[in-house]
Amino acid sequence: MQKIIILDFGSQTTQLIGRCVREMNTFCEILPYDRFPADDPDVIGVILSGSPLSVYSEGAFHPDLSGIVGKYPVLGICYGAQYLSWAGGGRVEPAGSREYGRARLSFIDSSCPIFAGFEPMSQVWMSHGDTITAIPAGWHKTASTDSVEYAAFECDSAPVWGVQFHPEVWHSLQGKLLLQNFVVGICGSRCEWTPAYFVDTTVAALREQLGDDKVVLGLSGGVDSTVAAVLLNRAIGDRLTCIFVNHGLLRLNEFEDVMRDYKGLGLNVVGVDASELFFKDLEGISEPERKRKIIGADFIKVFDEQASAIKDVRWLAQGTIYPDRIESRNITGKVIKSHHNVGGLPEEMRLKLCEPLCWLFKDEVRSVGRQLGVPERLVGRHPFPGPGLAIRIIGDVTREKVRMLQQADAIFIGALRDSGWYDKVWQAGVILLEDRSVGVMGDERSYENAVALRAVTSRDAMTADWAELPYSLLQRVSNEIINKVKGVNRVCYDISSKPPATIEWE
């Protein structure tokens, strides 16, 4: 199958490049800058990502591109463009001032194939502290802005292009067109990477990989593990056993509702109520990382007990997706965030690992789920943290606090669904705050808990903006929570974005 290789120099937007390529029904693989797969016959083009580093600084990434340039079409973005210029004999120097934000292409070479279909003064997004002050001999300029002369350039003797701006971000209004011109127009992608193609080829690969072996999979109720289970079920049927652990920190009635949905999908599911163990071990614990570690350790303990009871099981399946693996990889010396399902298989389980979704982004997982016939109420669910409501309770976790939060969350999510806002936001939930506040209820003084509503819009959770929900909706939710949830007398709305805040509070 055809593929584009994206060599990652550590940019926070490398995933966005991959997502844009995948949206063209073209498979791509994101690899560290020095791990190009030599002699892979499926490679049709190469993209060099951005980086937080400077090409001239000590410790900068300087890969040998001699086996790539001239053999494949190459597109360099930001650092990738600067490195192409610098390595070819051009100059890259610190910019007089950091060039960040929207800019207009005041000059575009209409004969350049990556700019086919571009409008005059097209808006692009700049984000760099260095600038290209000279390009190599035998190269020519293809675009400029008022402040960046070499906003784009092209090699005269090889299929190589560089752009100083970021076409992968939505602020570059014709950025996707540029990437399409490169991937489809120049590299010749046949655009064959579709959900149907993925399902057919993955089911066949799973049957070959697993043979007659038994597989165990931990379900969470979330999109990733659900789609992985349905995909495996199509491949091996009842040789798959799914385990759904109720740690007592799920949403209101979620354990019963999800178990019913799983049975309706024909999955072989074992439901385990282990809430007593989790609440006991969490008693008096308020530090967020300790809560996470306790929940993680208890989950592995319960899951291992259940998996060990299945005779002759040889495989552990997980809903690991591509961003999990990318974010857990160390390229610049800094890990974006670690993921428990990447390299987290307990040695004592001695099971081989099966990850059928490990090449998919979140939106692709949803598309594959729809292709498999997974109901929209499952495939369209918001992300929900593995530790559940424990990290939406500031401070220690008790059954009473979980009760309040479950009820408040059910009111908020229900209102979002009823108003049509649920599918407009990426993620939403309620946070139970540690402090209490004074109120007046029934002509009497109250001193009860406050909750914060959180709803964000995002494409990939790497950045997020707070959702501008209508005041009337917020008023309705506030009134209903205060009137119906015993122990809550104040409702706030979180209007912070990511960054600097995170989506979850803990």
C-alpha positions as CSV (number, residue, x, y, z in Angstrom):
1,M,0.0,0.0,0.0
2,Q,1.3,3.5,-0.9
3,K,2.5,5.6,2.0
4,I,3.9,9.0,2.8
5,I,6.7,9.1,5.3
6,I,6.7,12.1,7.7
7,L,10.1,12.5,9.4
8,D,9.5,14.1,12.8
9,F,11.9,16.6,14.1
10,G,9.9,17.2,17.3
11,S,7.2,19.6,16.3
12,Q,4.0,19.7,18.3
13,T,2.0,19.9,15.0
14,T,3.5,16.8,13.4
15,Q,0.4,14.8,14.2
16,L,-1.6,17.4,12.3
17,I,0.4,16.8,9.2
18,G,-0.4,13.1,9.5
19,R,-4.1,13.8,10.1
20,C,-4.2,16.0,7.0
21,V,-2.6,13.3,4.9
22,R,-4.9,10.6,6.2
23,E,-7.9,12.8,5.4
24,M,-6.8,12.4,1.8
25,N,-7.4,8.7,2.1
26,T,-3.6,8.2,2.0
27,F,-1.7,6.2,4.5
28,C,1.2,7.9,6.2
29,E,3.7,6.9,8.9
30,I,5.3,9.3,11.3
31,L,8.9,8.3,12.1
32,P,11.8,9.9,14.0
33,Y,13.9,12.1,11.8
34,D,16.7,9.6,11.5
35,R,14.6,6.4,11.0
36,F,13.7,6.6,7.3
37,P,12.8,3.1,6.0
38,A,15.3,2.6,3.3
39,D,14.2,0.6,0.2
40,D,10.6,0.5,1.3
41,P,8.8,0.1,-2.1
42,D,5.6,1.5,-0.9
43,V,7.0,5.0,-0.1
44,I,5.8,7.6,-2.6
45,G,6.9,10.8,-0.8
46,V,8.5,12.4,2.2
47,I,7.5,15.3,4.4
48,L,10.0,16.9,6.9
49,S,8.3,18.4,9.9
50,G,9.0,21.4,12.0
51,S,11.0,21.5,15.2
52,P,11.6,23.6,18.3
53,L,15.3,23.6,17.5
54,S,17.4,25.8,15.3
55,V,19.3,24.2,12.4
56,Y,22.6,25.9,13.4
57,S,22.3,25.2,17.2
58,E,24.3,22.6,19.1
59,G,22.4,19.3,19.2
60,A,20.2,20.2,16.2
61,F,18.9,17.3,14.2
62,H,21.0,16.9,11.0
63,P,19.9,13.7,9.2
64,D,21.6,12.4,6.0
65,L,19.1,13.1,3.2
66,S,21.2,11.8,0.4
67,G,19.2,8.6,0.0
68,I,15.9,10.6,0.0
69,V,16.5,13.8,-2.0
70,G,16.3,13.0,-5.7
71,K,14.7,9.6,-5.1
72,Y,11.4,10.7,-3.7
73,P,9.4,14.0,-3.8
74,V,10.2,15.9,-0.6
75,L,8.3,18.7,1.2
76,G,10.0,20.5,4.1
77,I,7.8,22.4,6.5
78,C,9.3,25.2,8.8
79,Y,12.4,23.5,10.3
80,G,12.3,21.0,7.5
81,A,12.5,23.8,4.9
82,Q,15.2,25.5,6.9
83,Y,17.2,22.3,7.0
84,L,16.9,21.7,3.3
85,S,18.2,25.2,2.6
86,W,20.9,25.0,5.2
87,A,22.1,21.6,4.2
88,G,22.2,22.7,0.5
89,G,24.4,25.7,1.2
90,G,21.8,28.4,2.0
91,R,21.7,30.5,5.1
92,V,19.4,30.3,8.1
93,E,19.7,33.1,10.7
94,P,17.7,34.3,13.8
95,A,14.8,36.5,12.7
96,G,14.8,40.1,13.8
97,S,11.7,39.4,15.8
98,R,9.9,36.1,16.3
99,E,7.6,35.5,13.3
100,Y,4.4,34.1,14.8
101,G,0.8,34.3,13.6
102,R,-1.2,35.0,10.5
103,A,0.5,36.3,7.3
104,R,-0.4,36.8,3.7
105,L,1.5,35.5,0.7
106,S,2.1,38.7,-1.2
107,F,3.9,36.8,-3.9
108,I,3.1,33.4,-5.3
109,D,4.7,31.7,-8.2
110,S,1.6,30.3,-10.0
111,S,3.7,27.8,-12.0
112,C,4.8,26.0,-8.8
113,P,2.9,22.8,-8.5
114,I,2.4,23.0,-4.7
115,F,0.6,26.3,-5.1
116,A,-1.8,25.1,-7.8
117,G,-5.2,26.7,-7.2
118,F,-4.0,29.2,-4.6
119,E,-5.7,32.6,-4.4
120,P,-3.7,35.8,-4.3
121,M,-2.8,37.0,-0.8
122,S,-3.6,33.6,0.7
123,Q,-3.5,33.5,4.5
124,V,-0.8,31.3,6.1
125,W,0.4,30.7,9.6
126,M,4.0,31.4,10.7
127,S,5.6,30.1,13.8
128,H,9.4,30.4,13.9
129,G,12.3,32.3,15.5
130,D,14.7,31.8,12.6
131,T,14.4,32.8,9.0
132,I,15.9,31.7,5.7
133,T,18.1,34.6,4.4
134,A,19.5,32.8,1.3
135,I,18.5,29.6,-0.6
136,P,21.1,27.3,-2.3
137,A,22.3,27.8,-5.8
138,G,20.0,26.1,-8.3
139,W,16.9,26.8,-6.2
140,H,14.3,29.5,-6.7
141,K,11.8,31.4,-4.6
142,T,8.1,30.4,-5.0
143,A,6.3,32.5,-2.4
144,S,6.9,35.5,-0.1
145,T,5.2,37.6,2.6
146,D,5.8,41.2,3.4
147,S,8.3,40.2,6.1
148,V,9.5,36.7,4.9
149,E,11.2,36.7,1.5
150,Y,11.7,33.0,1.2
151,A,8.3,31.9,2.5
152,A,8.5,29.0,0.0
153,F,11.1,27.7,-2.5
154,E,11.7,24.9,-5.0
155,C,14.7,23.0,-6.3
156,D,15.4,23.3,-10.0
157,S,17.0,19.8,-10.4
158,A,15.0,17.6,-8.0
159,P,11.4,17.3,-6.8
160,V,12.0,19.2,-3.5
161,W,10.0,22.0,-2.0
162,G,10.1,24.0,1.2
163,V,7.6,26.2,3.0
164,Q,8.4,28.4,5.9
165,F,4.8,28.4,7.1
166,H,2.6,25.6,8.5
167,P,0.1,24.3,6.0
168,E,-1.1,21.6,8.5
169,V,-2.8,24.1,10.8
170,W,-6.3,25.5,10.0
171,H,-5.0,29.1,10.2
172,S,-3.3,28.4,6.8
173,L,-6.6,28.7,4.9
174,Q,-5.3,26.8,1.8
175,G,-2.9,24.7,3.7
176,K,-4.8,21.4,3.0
177,L,-4.8,22.3,-0.7
178,L,-1.0,22.7,-0.6
179,L,-0.6,19.3,1.1
180,Q,-3.1,17.7,-1.4
181,N,-1.1,19.2,-4.3
182,F,2.0,17.5,-2.9
183,V,0.5,14.1,-1.8
184,V,-1.9,13.5,-4.7
185,G,-0.7,15.8,-7.5
186,I,3.0,15.3,-7.1
187,C,3.5,12.0,-5.3
188,G,0.6,10.3,-7.1
189,S,-1.4,8.9,-4.2
190,R,-4.2,6.6,-5.3
191,C,-6.2,7.6,-2.2
192,E,-7.0,4.0,-1.3
193,W,-6.7,4.3,2.5
194,T,-10.4,4.1,3.5
195,P,-12.3,2.7,6.5
196,A,-13.6,-0.2,4.4
197,Y,-10.1,-1.0,3.2
198,F,-8.8,-0.9,6.8
199,V,-11.5,-3.2,8.1
200,D,-11.0,-5.8,5.3
201,T,-7.2,-5.8,5.5
202,T,-7.0,-5.7,9.3
203,V,-9.5,-8.6,9.8
204,A,-7.4,-10.7,7.4
205,A,-4.2,-9.7,9.2
206,L,-5.7,-10.5,12.6
207,R,-6.8,-13.9,11.5
208,E,-3.3,-14.7,10.2
209,Q,-1.6,-13.2,13.3
210,L,-3.8,-14.9,15.9
211,G,-4.5,-18.2,14.3
212,D,-6.6,-20.3,16.7
213,D,-5.4,-18.5,19.8
214,K,-7.6,-16.9,22.5
215,V,-7.4,-13.2,23.2
216,V,-8.4,-11.1,26.2
217,L,-9.2,-7.4,26.0
218,G,-10.0,-4.8,28.6
219,L,-13.0,-2.7,27.8
220,S,-13.4,0.8,29.2
221,G,-16.7,1.9,27.6
222,G,-14.7,4.3,25.4
223,V,-14.5,4.5,21.6
224,D,-11.0,3.0,21.2
225,S,-11.5,-0.2,23.1
226,T,-15.0,-0.7,21.8
227,V,-14.0,-0.5,18.2
228,A,-11.0,-2.7,18.8
229,A,-13.3,-5.3,20.4
230,V,-15.8,-5.3,17.5
231,L,-13.0,-5.5,15.0
232,L,-11.4,-8.5,16.8
233,N,-14.9,-10.1,17.2
234,R,-15.3,-10.0,13.5
235,A,-11.9,-11.6,13.0
236,I,-12.0,-14.4,15.7
237,G,-15.5,-14.5,17.2
238,D,-15.9,-16.1,20.6
239,R,-12.2,-16.7,21.0
240,L,-12.2,-13.1,22.2
241,T,-13.1,-12.5,25.8
242,C,-13.7,-8.9,26.9
243,I,-13.4,-7.8,30.5
244,F,-15.1,-4.6,31.7
245,V,-14.0,-3.5,35.2
246,N,-16.3,-1.2,37.2
247,H,-14.0,0.7,39.5
248,G,-17.0,2.7,40.9
249,L,-15.8,5.9,39.2
250,L,-17.8,5.7,36.0
251,R,-20.6,8.0,35.1
252,L,-24.2,7.5,36.3
253,N,-25.5,4.0,35.3
254,E,-22.6,3.7,32.9
255,F,-21.6,0.1,33.9
256,E,-25.1,-1.3,33.3
257,D,-25.7,0.8,30.1
258,V,-22.5,-0.1,28.5
259,M,-22.7,-3.8,29.4
260,R,-26.1,-3.9,27.7
261,D,-24.7,-2.2,24.6
262,Y,-21.8,-4.7,24.5
263,K,-24.1,-7.6,24.7
264,G,-26.1,-6.1,21.8
265,L,-23.0,-6.0,19.7
266,G,-22.5,-9.8,20.2
267,L,-19.4,-9.4,22.3
268,N,-18.4,-12.0,24.9
269,V,-18.1,-9.7,27.9
270,V,-17.3,-10.4,31.6
271,G,-18.4,-7.6,33.8
272,V,-16.6,-7.2,37.2
273,D,-17.8,-4.9,40.0
274,A,-14.6,-4.1,41.9
275,S,-15.6,-0.8,43.3
276,E,-15.1,-1.8,46.9
277,L,-11.4,-2.5,46.3
278,F,-10.9,0.9,44.5
279,F,-12.7,3.0,47.1
280,K,-10.8,1.2,49.9
281,D,-7.4,1.9,48.4
282,L,-8.3,5.5,47.5
283,E,-9.5,6.4,51.0
284,G,-7.8,9.6,52.2
285,I,-5.7,10.0,49.0
286,S,-6.0,13.5,47.4
287,E,-2.7,13.9,45.4
288,P,-3.7,13.4,41.7
289,E,-0.7,11.2,40.6
290,R,-1.2,8.9,43.6
291,K,-4.8,8.5,42.7
292,R,-3.9,7.6,39.1
293,K,-1.3,5.1,40.2
294,I,-3.6,3.4,42.7
295,I,-6.4,3.1,40.1
296,G,-3.9,1.8,37.5
297,A,-2.4,-0.8,39.9
298,D,-5.8,-2.0,41.1
299,F,-7.1,-2.2,37.5
300,I,-4.2,-4.4,36.5
301,K,-4.7,-6.6,39.6
302,V,-8.4,-7.1,38.9
303,F,-7.9,-7.6,35.1
304,D,-5.0,-10.1,35.7
305,E,-7.2,-12.1,38.0
306,Q,-10.0,-12.3,35.5
307,A,-7.6,-13.0,32.5
308,S,-5.8,-15.7,34.4
309,A,-9.1,-17.5,34.8
310,I,-9.4,-17.9,31.1
311,K,-7.8,-21.2,30.0
312,D,-5.1,-21.0,27.3
313,V,-5.3,-17.3,26.6
314,R,-2.2,-16.1,24.7
315,W,-2.9,-12.5,23.6
316,L,-3.7,-9.3,25.3
317,A,-5.5,-6.8,23.0
318,Q,-5.5,-3.1,23.6
319,G,-7.2,-0.1,22.0
320,T,-3.9,1.7,21.6
321,I,-4.1,4.3,18.8
322,Y,-1.4,6.1,16.8
323,P,-1.3,9.4,18.9
324,D,-0.7,7.3,22.0
325,R,2.5,5.9,20.4
326,I,3.6,9.2,19.0
327,E,3.2,11.1,22.2
328,S,5.0,8.4,24.2
329,R,8.0,8.5,21.9
330,N,11.1,10.6,22.9
331,I,12.5,12.6,19.9
332,T,13.7,15.9,21.3
333,G,14.4,14.5,24.8
334,K,10.9,15.6,26.0
335,V,7.9,13.3,26.0
336,I,4.6,15.0,25.4
337,K,2.9,12.6,27.8
338,S,3.2,9.0,28.7
339,H,0.4,6.5,28.1
340,H,-0.3,3.5,30.3
341,N,-1.1,1.4,27.2
342,V,2.3,2.0,25.5
343,G,4.9,-0.4,27.0
344,G,2.7,-1.1,30.0
345,L,2.1,-4.8,29.6
346,P,2.9,-6.5,33.0
347,E,5.6,-9.0,32.6
348,E,3.9,-11.6,34.8
349,M,1.0,-11.8,32.4
350,R,3.3,-13.3,29.8
351,L,0.8,-12.4,27.0
352,K,1.6,-11.3,23.5
353,L,0.3,-7.9,22.6
354,C,-2.3,-7.3,19.9
355,E,-3.1,-3.6,18.9
356,P,-5.4,-3.6,15.9
357,L,-5.9,0.2,16.0
358,C,-2.3,1.2,16.5
359,W,-2.1,3.0,13.1
360,L,-5.3,5.1,13.5
361,F,-6.0,8.6,14.7
362,K,-9.1,9.2,16.8
363,D,-11.3,10.4,14.0
364,E,-10.2,7.3,11.9
365,V,-11.2,5.1,14.8
366,R,-14.7,6.6,14.8
367,S,-14.9,6.1,11.0
368,V,-13.9,2.5,11.3
369,G,-16.4,2.0,14.1
370,R,-19.2,3.3,11.8
371,Q,-18.0,1.0,9.0
372,L,-18.3,-1.9,11.5
373,G,-21.8,-0.9,12.5
374,V,-21.1,0.3,16.0
375,P,-24.0,2.5,17.3
376,E,-23.4,6.2,17.1
377,R,-24.0,6.5,20.9
378,L,-20.8,4.5,21.4
379,V,-18.7,5.6,18.5
380,G,-19.5,9.3,19.0
381,R,-18.8,9.4,22.7
382,H,-16.6,12.0,24.2
383,P,-13.2,11.0,25.5
384,F,-13.4,10.0,29.2
385,P,-10.3,9.6,31.4
386,G,-9.2,6.1,32.4
387,P,-9.2,7.0,36.1
388,G,-12.8,8.1,35.7
389,L,-14.4,10.6,38.0
390,A,-11.5,10.3,40.5
391,I,-9.5,13.0,38.6
392,R,-12.6,15.2,38.4
393,I,-12.9,15.2,42.2
394,I,-10.4,17.7,43.6
395,G,-9.1,16.1,46.8
396,D,-9.9,12.7,48.3
397,V,-12.4,10.4,46.7
398,T,-15.5,9.1,48.6
399,R,-18.7,7.5,47.5
400,E,-20.7,10.6,48.5
401,K,-18.6,12.8,46.3
402,V,-18.9,10.4,43.4
403,R,-22.7,10.4,43.9
404,M,-22.8,14.2,43.7
405,L,-20.5,14.3,40.6
406,Q,-22.4,11.5,38.8
407,Q,-25.7,13.3,39.2
408,A,-24.3,16.7,38.2
409,D,-22.5,15.2,35.2
410,A,-25.6,13.3,34.1
411,I,-27.6,16.6,34.1
412,F,-24.9,18.5,32.2
413,I,-24.3,15.8,29.5
414,G,-28.1,15.3,29.2
415,A,-28.6,19.0,28.6
416,L,-25.9,19.0,26.0
417,R,-27.5,16.1,24.1
418,D,-31.0,17.7,24.3
419,S,-29.8,21.0,23.1
420,G,-27.7,19.6,20.2
421,W,-24.5,20.8,21.7
422,Y,-23.0,17.3,22.6
423,D,-21.7,16.7,19.1
424,K,-20.4,20.3,18.7
425,V,-17.9,19.9,21.6
426,W,-14.9,17.6,21.9
427,Q,-15.2,16.8,25.5
428,A,-17.4,17.9,28.5
429,G,-17.8,17.0,32.1
430,V,-18.2,18.4,35.6
431,I,-15.5,18.9,38.3
432,L,-16.3,18.7,42.0
433,L,-14.3,21.3,43.8
434,E,-12.6,20.8,47.1
435,D,-13.8,24.1,48.7
436,R,-17.4,24.7,49.9
437,S,-19.2,28.0,49.7
438,V,-22.0,29.8,51.5
439,G,-25.4,29.9,49.9
440,V,-29.1,30.5,50.7
441,M,-31.6,27.7,50.0
442,G,-35.1,27.7,51.3
443,D,-34.5,30.9,53.3
444,E,-31.8,29.2,55.2
445,R,-28.0,29.4,55.1
446,S,-26.2,26.6,53.2
447,Y,-22.6,25.7,53.2
448,E,-22.1,23.2,50.4
449,N,-20.0,22.1,47.5
450,A,-19.3,24.0,44.3
451,V,-18.9,22.4,40.9
452,A,-17.3,23.6,37.7
453,L,-18.7,22.8,34.2
454,R,-16.0,22.1,31.5
455,A,-16.7,21.9,27.8
456,V,-14.1,22.3,25.1
457,T,-13.8,22.3,21.3
458,S,-10.8,20.6,19.7
459,R,-9.7,18.5,16.8
460,D,-7.2,16.3,18.5
461,A,-7.0,17.4,22.2
462,M,-3.5,18.8,21.7
463,T,-5.0,22.2,21.9
464,A,-8.5,23.1,22.9
465,D,-10.8,26.2,23.3
466,W,-13.5,26.5,25.8
467,A,-16.9,26.1,24.2
468,E,-19.1,29.2,24.0
469,L,-22.2,27.5,25.3
470,P,-25.4,29.7,25.3
471,Y,-26.1,31.5,28.5
472,S,-29.6,30.0,28.5
473,L,-28.2,26.5,28.4
474,L,-25.7,27.2,31.2
475,Q,-28.5,28.8,33.3
476,R,-30.7,25.7,32.8
477,V,-27.9,23.3,33.8
478,S,-27.0,25.4,36.8
479,N,-30.6,25.6,38.1
480,E,-31.1,21.9,37.6
481,I,-27.9,20.9,39.4
482,I,-28.5,23.1,42.4
483,N,-32.1,22.0,42.6
484,K,-31.6,18.3,42.2
485,V,-28.1,17.4,43.4
486,K,-28.0,17.4,47.2
487,G,-24.8,18.9,48.5
488,V,-24.2,21.4,45.7
489,N,-25.1,25.0,45.9
490,R,-22.9,26.7,43.4
491,V,-22.1,26.1,39.7
492,C,-19.2,27.7,37.7
493,Y,-18.1,27.5,34.1
494,D,-14.5,27.0,33.2
495,I,-13.5,29.4,30.4
496,S,-9.8,28.5,30.2
497,S,-8.2,27.1,27.0
498,K,-5.4,24.5,26.4
499,P,-2.8,25.8,26.7
500,P,-2.2,27.1,29.3
501,A,-4.8,24.9,31.1
502,T,-5.4,21.2,30.4
503,I,-8.8,19.7,29.6
504,E,-8.9,17.7,32.8
505,W,-8.2,19.5,36.1
506,E,-6.0,16.7,37.4
